[in-house]
Amino acid sequence: MAMSFGERGGDDDDDALPMADMNVTPLVDVMLVLLIVFMVAAPMMTVGVPVNLPRTSAARAASSNPPLILTVGPDNKLYIGKEEVAEDALT
């Protein structure tokens, strides 16, 4: 701990007060080393592992029918698309 000594005006030992300064030089050194390590390691993290995915000879399944959209309105009415439908007609 650093000590600050004032002018000695008398026999009091109250003049020697500890300073509350922190030495940031080691902190800066550690941060710079970590920055360099991460700058070197970051490009290595983006390289992926090559994976051989299976190939298929089947054609893609094409759907000629548009999706069926069922909506429940705020008043509990049922709609298919934009047409209102009774609950018994859904079966």
N, C-alpha and C positions, 0 to 999 in steps of 0.2 A: 504494500500500500504506500502510495506517495505521501509525503508529508510536506506541509507548507509552513515555513518558519517566518514569522513576522519580525518586525524590529523588536529587539529586546529592550523594553523600556524599564523593566524592573525585574524582580525575582519571581514573578508569576510564571508558572509552567502552562498557563492557559493559552499562550500564544501559538503553540504547536497544534494545529487543527488538521485532521486528515482531509485530503482532497477527494472529491467525488468524481474524478475523471476516469473514464475507461479507455484503455489502450485498444484502438480499433484496428491496428496494423495486422495482428494475426487473423482477425475476422475477415479483412479484405483479402489477405493471402489465401485463406481457405475458400472464399467465394470465387476468386479468380481460378483456382485449380478446379473447383466443381464446374464452373462455366466451360472451361476447356474440355473437361471430361465429357460433359453432355454434348458439346458441339462436335466432338469426335464420334460419340456413340449414337447420336440421333440419326445420321444417314444409314447406319447399319440396321436400325430398327425397321426401316421402311422396306427392306428387301424381304420378300416373302419366300416361303419354301415352295418349290415347284411340286405340283400335285397332278398326277395323271388321272383325269376324270374319265369314267367309262363313256364310250360312244354307243349310240344306238342307230339302227337303220330304219326305225319306225318313223313315219311322218308325224308331224304335229297334229294333235287333235283339234280340228276346227269346229267351232260351234256356230251353226247357222241361226240358232234361235237367240234372240236378245235375252238378257237376264230378266227374271220376273221380280218386280219390286213391289213389296207389300208394305203399305204405310198405315200406321195407326194414328189417327188425328187426335187433336186435344179433346174432342168430344166423344172419344172412343168409337168413331166411325172408321171402317176399314176401306182402304183404297188399293186397287191394283192399278199401277200406273197413275192415271188421273181420274179413273172411273171409280165411283163408290160401289161397294159390293156388300151384300148382306153376309152375316156371319155363317148362315146355313149354306150359302153357295160356295164356301171355301172347300168343303169336302168334295 
